[in-house]
Amino acid sequence: MFTRGPALLEVSARRHLQQLNIEYGVPAATAATALPGVLAQLDQHAAAIRDILEFGVEDSAQIPVTILLAGYARGLLDQLAERAGQFAGVAPQTWHDADWLQLRLAAVCRHAEL
């Protein structure tokens, strides 16, 4: 069972994922109901994320998935921050115009199943 430190880390990760879900996950899921292409892209990104976490992270089975996903999402958000001049770092106005990072963040939320 978790000690206090890892349990707090998991709570923080869940909170971070819930915020991302508000900004990216829910709007993308709503768009996916009307745009089959968005749904297909989200599914492809979610599958890639599953593979990255399962095969690309040593001892990933020992780490709660919420912590893995939150850490992965933070890396994506860092990439968005680096592109601040090109992109404001918010969800797209229309999801059929979403770029790779926006779709990947939405897929993180989809994979988290919040």
OpenMM code with the backbone's topology and positions (N, CA, C; nanometers):
from openmm import Vec3, app, unit

residues = "MET PHE THR ARG GLY PRO ALA LEU LEU GLU VAL SER ALA ARG ARG HIS LEU GLN GLN LEU ASN ILE GLU TYR GLY VAL PRO ALA ALA THR ALA ALA THR ALA LEU PRO GLY VAL LEU ALA GLN LEU ASP GLN HIS ALA ALA ALA ILE ARG ASP ILE LEU GLU PHE GLY VAL GLU ASP SER ALA GLN ILE PRO VAL THR ILE LEU LEU ALA GLY TYR ALA ARG GLY LEU LEU ASP GLN LEU ALA GLU ARG ALA GLY GLN PHE ALA GLY VAL ALA PRO GLN THR TRP HIS ASP ALA ASP TRP LEU GLN LEU ARG LEU ALA ALA VAL CYS ARG HIS ALA GLU LEU".split()
positions = [
    Vec3(0.0853, -0.1178, 0.0000),
    Vec3(0.0000, 0.0000, 0.0000),
    Vec3(0.0891, 0.1230, 0.0000),
    Vec3(0.0334, 0.2347, -0.0389),
    Vec3(0.1086, 0.3595, -0.0484),
    Vec3(0.1339, 0.4207, 0.0878),
    Vec3(0.2483, 0.4817, 0.0968),
    Vec3(0.2720, 0.5665, 0.2122),
    Vec3(0.2130, 0.7031, 0.1814),
    Vec3(0.2192, 0.7917, 0.2746),
    Vec3(0.1570, 0.9231, 0.2593),
    Vec3(0.2092, 1.0006, 0.1380),
    Vec3(0.3386, 0.9994, 0.1146),
    Vec3(0.3972, 1.0740, 0.0026),
    Vec3(0.3418, 1.0328, -0.1325),
    Vec3(0.3496, 0.9047, -0.1689),
    Vec3(0.2951, 0.8622, -0.2976),
    Vec3(0.1435, 0.8840, -0.3084),
    Vec3(0.0725, 0.8716, -0.1980),
    Vec3(-0.0718, 0.8943, -0.2028),
    Vec3(-0.1015, 1.0400, -0.2357),
    Vec3(-0.0252, 1.1321, -0.1784),
    Vec3(-0.0433, 1.2737, -0.2101),
    Vec3(-0.0049, 1.3024, -0.3546),
    Vec3(0.0962, 1.2350, -0.4033),
    Vec3(0.1370, 1.2501, -0.5423),
    Vec3(0.0245, 1.2052, -0.6354),
    Vec3(-0.0403, 1.0978, -0.5999),
    Vec3(-0.1508, 1.0484, -0.6831),
    Vec3(-0.2695, 1.1451, -0.6800),
    Vec3(-0.2982, 1.2026, -0.5654),
    Vec3(-0.4062, 1.3013, -0.5556),
    Vec3(-0.3731, 1.4220, -0.6431),
    Vec3(-0.2500, 1.4681, -0.6376),
    Vec3(-0.2075, 1.5809, -0.7195),
    Vec3(-0.2180, 1.5475, -0.8685),
    Vec3(-0.1768, 1.4277, -0.9051),
    Vec3(-0.1840, 1.3843, -1.0451),
    Vec3(-0.3287, 1.3797, -1.0924),
    Vec3(-0.4168, 1.3269, -1.0098),
    Vec3(-0.5585, 1.3190, -1.0460),
    Vec3(-0.6162, 1.4593, -1.0645),
    Vec3(-0.5811, 1.5503, -0.9769),
    Vec3(-0.6289, 1.6888, -0.9870),
    Vec3(-0.5798, 1.7522, -1.1181),
    Vec3(-0.4545, 1.7284, -1.1505),
    Vec3(-0.3973, 1.7816, -1.2748),
    Vec3(-0.4717, 1.7248, -1.3962),
    Vec3(-0.4982, 1.5957, -1.3948),
    Vec3(-0.5693, 1.5324, -1.5060),
    Vec3(-0.7134, 1.5823, -1.5161),
    Vec3(-0.7761, 1.6078, -1.4044),
    Vec3(-0.9129, 1.6601, -1.4076),
    Vec3(-0.9159, 1.7988, -1.4714),
    Vec3(-0.8174, 1.8815, -1.4410),
    Vec3(-0.8108, 2.0143, -1.5025),
    Vec3(-0.7884, 2.0027, -1.6531),
    Vec3(-0.6992, 1.9134, -1.6935),
    Vec3(-0.6772, 1.8910, -1.8363),
    Vec3(-0.8037, 1.8393, -1.9032),
    Vec3(-0.8778, 1.7573, -1.8338),
    Vec3(-1.0009, 1.7029, -1.8891),
    Vec3(-1.1017, 1.8139, -1.9181),
    Vec3(-1.1069, 1.9135, -1.8308),
    Vec3(-1.1978, 2.0264, -1.8524),
    Vec3(-1.1574, 2.1031, -1.9778),
    Vec3(-1.0273, 2.1264, -1.9931),
    Vec3(-0.9788, 2.2082, -2.1038),
    Vec3(-0.9696, 2.1331, -2.2363),
    Vec3(-0.9300, 2.0054, -2.2315),
    Vec3(-0.9065, 1.9301, -2.3537),
    Vec3(-0.9981, 1.8085, -2.3695),
    Vec3(-1.0115, 1.7293, -2.2657),
    Vec3(-1.0823, 1.6025, -2.2769),
    Vec3(-1.2289, 1.6154, -2.3114),
    Vec3(-1.3012, 1.6951, -2.2347),
    Vec3(-1.4456, 1.7088, -2.2571),
    Vec3(-1.4754, 1.7723, -2.3931),
    Vec3(-1.4108, 1.8855, -2.4273),
    Vec3(-1.4392, 1.9434, -2.5597),
    Vec3(-1.4043, 1.8485, -2.6752),
    Vec3(-1.2943, 1.7758, -2.6627),
    Vec3(-1.2561, 1.6824, -2.7692),
    Vec3(-1.3551, 1.5674, -2.7787),
    Vec3(-1.3998, 1.5155, -2.6649),
    Vec3(-1.4978, 1.4061, -2.6661),
    Vec3(-1.6295, 1.4525, -2.7275),
    Vec3(-1.6684, 1.5754, -2.6973),
    Vec3(-1.7902, 1.6308, -2.7558),
    Vec3(-1.7758, 1.6432, -2.9065),
    Vec3(-1.6622, 1.6945, -2.9508),
    Vec3(-1.6372, 1.7080, -3.0947),
    Vec3(-1.6322, 1.5724, -3.1631),
    Vec3(-1.5784, 1.4734, -3.0943),
    Vec3(-1.5644, 1.3400, -3.1527),
    Vec3(-1.6992, 1.2750, -3.1810),
    Vec3(-1.8026, 1.3150, -3.1077),
    Vec3(-1.9350, 1.2585, -3.1350),
    Vec3(-1.9886, 1.3047, -3.2698),
    Vec3(-1.9449, 1.4222, -3.3144),
    Vec3(-1.9918, 1.4758, -3.4419),
    Vec3(-1.8897, 1.4592, -3.5545),
    Vec3(-1.7647, 1.4399, -3.5187),
    Vec3(-1.6579, 1.4324, -3.6183),
    Vec3(-1.5839, 1.2984, -3.6057),
    Vec3(-1.6215, 1.2000, -3.6873),
    Vec3(-1.5570, 1.0683, -3.6773),
    Vec3(-1.4053, 1.0731, -3.6934),
    Vec3(-1.3545, 1.1677, -3.7700),
    Vec3(-1.2097, 1.1789, -3.7874),
    Vec3(-1.1396, 1.2155, -3.6574),
    Vec3(-1.2029, 1.2999, -3.5778),
    Vec3(-1.1459, 1.3377, -3.4479),
    Vec3(-1.1460, 1.2163, -3.3563),
    Vec3(-1.2550, 1.1405, -3.3572),
    Vec3(-1.2628, 1.0190, -3.2757),
    Vec3(-1.1514, 0.9216, -3.3135),
    Vec3(-1.1298, 0.9029, -3.4421),
    Vec3(-1.0243, 0.8115, -3.4872),
    Vec3(-0.8865, 0.8604, -3.4420),
    Vec3(-0.8626, 0.9898, -3.4528),
    Vec3(-0.7335, 1.0441, -3.4098),
    Vec3(-0.7143, 1.0293, -3.2597),
    Vec3(-0.8194, 1.0551, -3.1827),
    Vec3(-0.8094, 1.0393, -3.0369),
    Vec3(-0.7799, 0.8944, -2.9999),
    Vec3(-0.8472, 0.8015, -3.0666),
    Vec3(-0.8223, 0.6595, -3.0401),
    Vec3(-0.6785, 0.6210, -3.0727),
    Vec3(-0.6251, 0.6727, -3.1843),
    Vec3(-0.4870, 0.6427, -3.2221),
    Vec3(-0.3883, 0.7005, -3.1207),
    Vec3(-0.4138, 0.8226, -3.0780),
    Vec3(-0.3259, 0.8842, -2.9779),
    Vec3(-0.3341, 0.8091, -2.8447),
    Vec3(-0.4543, 0.7694, -2.8038),
    Vec3(-0.4701, 0.6959, -2.6779),
    Vec3(-0.3956, 0.5622, -2.6840),
    Vec3(-0.4028, 0.4948, -2.7979),
    Vec3(-0.3301, 0.3684, -2.8130),
    Vec3(-0.1790, 0.3915, -2.8049),
    Vec3(-0.1314, 0.4982, -2.8658),
    Vec3(0.0120, 0.5298, -2.8596),
    Vec3(0.0545, 0.5593, -2.7161),
    Vec3(-0.0296, 0.6310, -2.6430),
    Vec3(0.0012, 0.6620, -2.5032),
    Vec3(0.0081, 0.5341, -2.4205),
    Vec3(-0.0873, 0.4444, -2.4414),
    Vec3(-0.0846, 0.3159, -2.3690),
    Vec3(0.0470, 0.2430, -2.3952),
    Vec3(0.0892, 0.2393, -2.5213),
    Vec3(0.2137, 0.1709, -2.5560),
    Vec3(0.3347, 0.2399, -2.4923),
    Vec3(0.3364, 0.3718, -2.4955),
    Vec3(0.4479, 0.4453, -2.4354),
    Vec3(0.4581, 0.4145, -2.2871),
    Vec3(0.3450, 0.4175, -2.2189),
    Vec3(0.3480, 0.3934, -2.0745),
    Vec3(0.3800, 0.2485, -2.0412),
    Vec3(0.3301, 0.1568, -2.1220),
    Vec3(0.3528, 0.0147, -2.0933),
    Vec3(0.4936, -0.0303, -2.1292),
    Vec3(0.5416, 0.0130, -2.2448),
    Vec3(0.6695, -0.0373, -2.2933),
    Vec3(0.7844, 0.0624, -2.2794),
    Vec3(0.7524, 0.1897, -2.2610),
    Vec3(0.8557, 0.2918, -2.2588),
    Vec3(0.8948, 0.3408, -2.1204),
    Vec3(0.8229, 0.2941, -2.0184),
    Vec3(0.8519, 0.3370, -1.8817),
    Vec3(0.8892, 0.2141, -1.8004),
    Vec3(1.0116, 0.2134, -1.7513),
    Vec3(1.0585, 0.0998, -1.6726),
    Vec3(0.9748, 0.0852, -1.5457),
    Vec3(0.9346, -0.0361, -1.5146),
    Vec3(0.8538, -0.0686, -1.3967),
    Vec3(0.7208, 0.0069, -1.3941),
    Vec3(0.6634, 0.0319, -1.5103),
    Vec3(0.5391, 0.1084, -1.5170),
    Vec3(0.4238, 0.0382, -1.4456),
    Vec3(0.4292, -0.0928, -1.4350),
    Vec3(0.3228, -0.1654, -1.3661),
    Vec3(0.3211, -0.1342, -1.2168),
    Vec3(0.4332, -0.0827, -1.1652),
    Vec3(0.4426, -0.0515, -1.0227),
    Vec3(0.3973, 0.0908, -0.9892),
    Vec3(0.3706, 0.1707, -1.0927),
    Vec3(0.3362, 0.3124, -1.0738),
    Vec3(0.1897, 0.3323, -1.1112),
    Vec3(0.1128, 0.3996, -1.0276),
    Vec3(-0.0279, 0.4243, -1.0622),
    Vec3(-0.0389, 0.4980, -1.1957),
    Vec3(-0.1342, 0.4557, -1.2774),
    Vec3(-0.1495, 0.5121, -1.4115),
    Vec3(-0.1771, 0.6621, -1.4064),
    Vec3(-0.2435, 0.7110, -1.3031),
    Vec3(-0.2693, 0.8547, -1.2947),
    Vec3(-0.1388, 0.9331, -1.2845),
    Vec3(-0.0428, 0.8797, -1.2123),
    Vec3(0.0869, 0.9473, -1.1979),
    Vec3(0.1622, 0.9437, -1.3307),
    Vec3(0.1598, 0.8305, -1.3978),
    Vec3(0.2257, 0.8202, -1.5282),
    Vec3(0.1648, 0.9177, -1.6290),
    Vec3(0.0320, 0.9212, -1.6344),
    Vec3(-0.0365, 1.0089, -1.7298),
    Vec3(-0.0131, 1.1562, -1.6990),
    Vec3(-0.0173, 1.1924, -1.5724),
    Vec3(0.0051, 1.3317, -1.5351),
    Vec3(0.1473, 1.3746, -1.5702),
    Vec3(0.2435, 1.2884, -1.5463),
    Vec3(0.3816, 1.3200, -1.5824),
    Vec3(0.3984, 1.3347, -1.7329),
    Vec3(0.3359, 1.2469, -1.8071),
    Vec3(0.3416, 1.2543, -1.9536),
    Vec3(0.2763, 1.3842, -2.0010),
    Vec3(0.1605, 1.4173, -1.9442),
    Vec3(0.0895, 1.5402, -1.9818),
    Vec3(0.1729, 1.6640, -1.9492),
    Vec3(0.2420, 1.6626, -1.8379),
    Vec3(0.3265, 1.7774, -1.8028),
    Vec3(0.4369, 1.7976, -1.9066),
    Vec3(0.4895, 1.6887, -1.9567),
    Vec3(0.5891, 1.6992, -2.0640),
    Vec3(0.5300, 1.7608, -2.1903),
    Vec3(0.4071, 1.7218, -2.2222),
    Vec3(0.3396, 1.7800, -2.3383),
    Vec3(0.3136, 1.9289, -2.3167),
    Vec3(0.2709, 1.9640, -2.1964),
    Vec3(0.2459, 2.1053, -2.1659),
    Vec3(0.3743, 2.1875, -2.1716),
    Vec3(0.4866, 2.1268, -2.1345),
    Vec3(0.6156, 2.1950, -2.1474),
    Vec3(0.6452, 2.2247, -2.2948),
    Vec3(0.6113, 2.1303, -2.3821),
    Vec3(0.6308, 2.1533, -2.5253),
    Vec3(0.5445, 2.2686, -2.5740),
    Vec3(0.4213, 2.2756, -2.5237),
    Vec3(0.3341, 2.3867, -2.5609),
    Vec3(0.3917, 2.5195, -2.5137),
    Vec3(0.4470, 2.5203, -2.3950),
    Vec3(0.5057, 2.6431, -2.3411),
    Vec3(0.6236, 2.6887, -2.4269),
    Vec3(0.7008, 2.5939, -2.4781),
    Vec3(0.8134, 2.6273, -2.5645),
    Vec3(0.7675, 2.6899, -2.6953),
    Vec3(0.6477, 2.6541, -2.7379),
    Vec3(0.5920, 2.7070, -2.8622),
    Vec3(0.5031, 2.8291, -2.8382),
    Vec3(0.5157, 2.8911, -2.7239),
    Vec3(0.4249, 2.9998, -2.6839),
    Vec3(0.4099, 3.1062, -2.7918),
    Vec3(0.5130, 3.1331, -2.8690),
    Vec3(0.5019, 3.2325, -2.9748),
    Vec3(0.4118, 3.1875, -3.0882),
    Vec3(0.4038, 3.0560, -3.1115),
    Vec3(0.3242, 3.0027, -3.2215),
    Vec3(0.1831, 2.9664, -3.1785),
    Vec3(0.1674, 2.9300, -3.0528),
    Vec3(0.0427, 2.8701, -3.0077),
    Vec3(0.0184, 2.9084, -2.8638),
    Vec3(-0.1013, 2.9496, -2.8325),
    Vec3(-0.1311, 3.0017, -2.6988),
    Vec3(-0.1398, 2.8927, -2.5926),
    Vec3(-0.1445, 2.7663, -2.6294),
    Vec3(-0.1483, 2.6597, -2.5305),
    Vec3(-0.2870, 2.6278, -2.4798),
    Vec3(-0.3879, 2.6635, -2.5541),
    Vec3(-0.5243, 2.6317, -2.5145),
    Vec3(-0.5844, 2.5389, -2.6177),
    Vec3(-0.6963, 2.4807, -2.5813),
    Vec3(-0.7649, 2.3896, -2.6716),
    Vec3(-0.8062, 2.4646, -2.7983),
    Vec3(-0.8132, 2.3955, -2.9104),
    Vec3(-0.8488, 2.4617, -3.0358),
    Vec3(-0.9955, 2.5062, -3.0372),
    Vec3(-1.0232, 2.6047, -3.1196),
    Vec3(-1.1617, 2.6494, -3.1349),
    Vec3(-1.2455, 2.5422, -3.2017),
    Vec3(-1.1892, 2.4754, -3.3005),
    Vec3(-1.2568, 2.3635, -3.3661),
    Vec3(-1.1613, 2.2450, -3.3666),
    Vec3(-1.2109, 2.1304, -3.3252),
    Vec3(-1.1230, 2.0139, -3.3090),
    Vec3(-1.0806, 1.9520, -3.4405),
    Vec3(-1.1502, 1.9802, -3.5499),
    Vec3(-1.1015, 1.9255, -3.6769),
    Vec3(-0.9737, 1.9970, -3.7214),
    Vec3(-0.9425, 2.1121, -3.6584),
    Vec3(-0.8176, 2.1840, -3.6851),
    Vec3(-0.7120, 2.1607, -3.5772),
    Vec3(-0.7383, 2.0717, -3.4849),
    Vec3(-0.6462, 2.0490, -3.3730),
    Vec3(-0.5116, 1.9978, -3.4230),
    Vec3(-0.4053, 2.0415, -3.3553),
    Vec3(-0.2729, 1.9917, -3.3910),
    Vec3(-0.2389, 1.8685, -3.3063),
    Vec3(-0.1216, 1.8146, -3.3312),
    Vec3(-0.0790, 1.6904, -3.2676),
    Vec3(-0.0804, 1.7013, -3.1157),
    Vec3(-0.0231, 1.8090, -3.0612),
    Vec3(-0.0151, 1.8229, -2.9158),
    Vec3(-0.1533, 1.8361, -2.8523),
    Vec3(-0.2417, 1.9095, -2.9147),
    Vec3(-0.3766, 1.9247, -2.8616),
    Vec3(-0.4491, 1.7903, -2.8596),
    Vec3(-0.4367, 1.7163, -2.9677),
    Vec3(-0.4989, 1.5838, -2.9731),
    Vec3(-0.4358, 1.4889, -2.8713),
    Vec3(-0.3056, 1.4986, -2.8536),
    Vec3(-0.2382, 1.4099, -2.7583),
    Vec3(-0.2840, 1.4405, -2.6162),
    Vec3(-0.2981, 1.5688, -2.5822),
    Vec3(-0.3476, 1.6051, -2.4490),
    Vec3(-0.4903, 1.5560, -2.4284),
    Vec3(-0.5733, 1.5675, -2.5291),
    Vec3(-0.7102, 1.5165, -2.5188),
    Vec3(-0.7100, 1.3649, -2.5024),
    Vec3(-0.6183, 1.2979, -2.5704),
    Vec3(-0.6094, 1.1519, -2.5600),
    Vec3(-0.5593, 1.1085, -2.4221),
    Vec3(-0.4740, 1.1887, -2.3602),
    Vec3(-0.4324, 1.1590, -2.2220),
    Vec3(-0.5567, 1.1527, -2.1344),
    Vec3(-0.6447, 1.2493, -2.1513),
    Vec3(-0.7691, 1.2521, -2.0729),
    Vec3(-0.8559, 1.1314, -2.1044),
    Vec3(-0.8646, 1.0974, -2.2312),
    Vec3(-0.9437, 0.9811, -2.2733),
    Vec3(-0.8865, 0.8534, -2.2100),
    Vec3(-0.7556, 0.8440, -2.2083),
    Vec3(-0.6916, 0.7258, -2.1498),
    Vec3(-0.7104, 0.7206, -1.9989),
    Vec3(-0.7151, 0.8380, -1.9363),
    Vec3(-0.7321, 0.8427, -1.7903),
    Vec3(-0.8724, 0.8028, -1.7492),
    Vec3(-0.9689, 0.8139, -1.8415),
    Vec3(-1.1089, 0.7779, -1.8143),
    Vec3(-1.1586, 0.8436, -1.6864),
    Vec3(-1.1515, 0.9754, -1.6844),
    Vec3(-1.1946, 1.0523, -1.5672),
    Vec3(-1.3453, 1.0560, -1.5558),
] * unit.nanometer
topology = app.Topology()
chain = topology.addChain("A")
for resn in residues:
    res = topology.addResidue(resn, chain)
    for name in ("N", "CA", "C"):
        topology.addAtom(name, app.Element.getBySymbol(name[0]), res)
